[in-house]
Amino acid sequence: MNPSNTKNGRRAFIGNVGRMAALSCIPVPFESVREAARQAGENTGFVPYLQNLTPEGVTVMFISGHPAQSWVEYGTDQTDRKAQTGTDGLLQAGNPLNKIRLTGLKPGMSYRYRIASRAIRTFEPYKQEFGPVEYSETYEFSTPDPGADQVSCVILNDIHDRPYSFKDLMSVNPDFPYEFVVLNGDMFNYQTGQQQLQEHLINPCSAIFAREKPFLMLRGNHETRGKFARNIKEYFDYDSGEYYFSFRQGPVHFIVLDSGEDKEDDHPEYHGLVAFDPYREQQAVWLDQELEQVRASGARYCVVLMHIPPYHSGDWHGTMHCRKLFGPLFEKYKVDMVISGHTHRWGIHPPDNDHGYPIVIGGGPKTGSRTKIELSAGLQQLRVAMYNDKGEQVGSYTVS
């Protein structure tokens, strides 16, 4: 890959997409959005999406269309258990964003759940009036089994405020079985507010898969931009509370890194409001300790997920800093694969003199360059297959 071509191509794309975003993100009254959805026959009050699924728990998230008190009813055969969110003795009420954790689940089991909610019509210190309890449809999910000998997932990247791409890409090779979806950064051009999150990510993902299969939201460099960038973590659930974390599923241990911005911290574009160099250095300290534990645990494979790849991404500062900090650790602990995006040019790069592990890079947001990555692993091999938006397999790589 020619670094200068990559840099110029991305620069031109970002300039064009900024002009598009200025038009596509014009605020629309929320009631108008709800009315349009209502006329289309969709239940506008409950658009759940699953987060942070573990063998013992899962977080059900949704945004209420009006002030309400909500809870989740769930169980294996019947929805006879109830979960609510409370802080300091107060149950959550009136907040549009709902984050309800279901705990005490059993590994490798299927569960049913539904959302229950009652509108708060009057919310005064000594007077509360409620509407009738309304229920969502009933959905199902399955907890992972820690003893499973296989795992599969789908990885998407660089959607850039094109919500229709979720449906287009998830329709490719539809028979592939997957347990979760990784959104590997740059789902947006920049962050404008809750409505953008709903319309361009949460609602389309919920409609396609996220009501019953969770997704991991990884931050790309474009998620760090815009007035709402400091708020978006509230809309997802991370077990560690950080954008970088680690988890084991089947024979694969996944390491998630936040590669941060792509330019120097003192670049005029950031106006002195970022400090990604020390943030990446903080992650490197954690990564060294985490990879040592992963290798000691006997995990068969170790896969790194990060938006900016450490190689094959030009010579921007973010790439070079990730290479400097993370590259030696990847080599020291012999990670099996790094999966990234960012460049808007798909590629599968086998180990070479620069890196002793394969680097898989997903494509860009434009029709014709979009990709879906499918990862599957068993005891004998780890395999990724990459498809373009026409449904053609454009590459694969297998680790035995």
Secondary structure as UniProt FT lines:
FT   HELIX           3..24
FT   HELIX           30..39
FT   TURN            40..41
FT   TURN            44..45
FT   STRAND          49..54
FT   TURN            55..56
FT   STRAND          57..63
FT   STRAND          68..75
FT   STRAND          81..83
FT   STRAND          86..87
FT   TURN            88..89
FT   STRAND          90..91
FT   STRAND          97..102
FT   TURN            107..108
FT   STRAND          110..124
FT   TURN            125..126
FT   STRAND          127..135
FT   STRAND          139..142
FT   TURN            146..147
FT   STRAND          151..156
FT   HELIX           164..170
FT   TURN            174..175
FT   STRAND          180..184
FT   HELIX           194..197
FT   HELIX           198..202
FT   HELIX           203..205
FT   HELIX           206..210
FT   TURN            211..212
FT   STRAND          215..218
FT   HELIX           221..224
FT   TURN            227..231
FT   HELIX           232..235
FT   TURN            239..240
FT   STRAND          245..249
FT   TURN            250..251
FT   STRAND          252..256
FT   TURN            265..266
FT   HELIX           268..270
FT   TURN            271..272
FT   HELIX           276..297
FT   STRAND          301..305
FT   TURN            314..315
FT   HELIX           317..332
FT   TURN            333..334
FT   STRAND          337..340
FT   STRAND          347..349
FT   STRAND          359..361
FT   TURN            367..369
FT   STRAND          371..377
FT   STRAND          382..388
FT   TURN            389..390
FT   STRAND          393..399
//
